[in-house]
């Protein structure tokens, strides 16, 4: 079974997001071992400093093995079927999928440089707390497609 670890900057404070995240974590456990690791956001208001501090924290926390995907605006965009196909290809060669969601300033170039892939869900900008829920829902949708589960219509 694939292990998915989502590394996310910051914590979720809004109860409605916490409930949605818990729901999709519960659903995903049918298809994968899934964990969320929260990384402390920088307190700096200066993007350059914040990105550097967060990159250092991420690099300390990230395992050396596994397939790393960073969510970034310039990443590859695909539909839900293509997402499922990407997950399927990854799990054929890797037992651990590492997903990285940046903070309010995004993700440092140094973190992106060490990724196997950059993915984007949209050219729109999302709050990173809400984006965590979107990622989990789309992971569930992709895994449902692979399992021929009726969730995806």
ABEGO torsion letter per residue (X at the ends): XBBBBBBBBEBBABAAAAAAAAAAAAAAAAABBBBBBBBBBBABABAAAAAAAAAAAAAAABBABEBBBBBBAABBBBBAAAAAAAAAAAAAABABBBBBBBBAAEBBAAAAAABABBBBABABBBBAAAAAAAAAAAAAAAAAAAAGBAABX
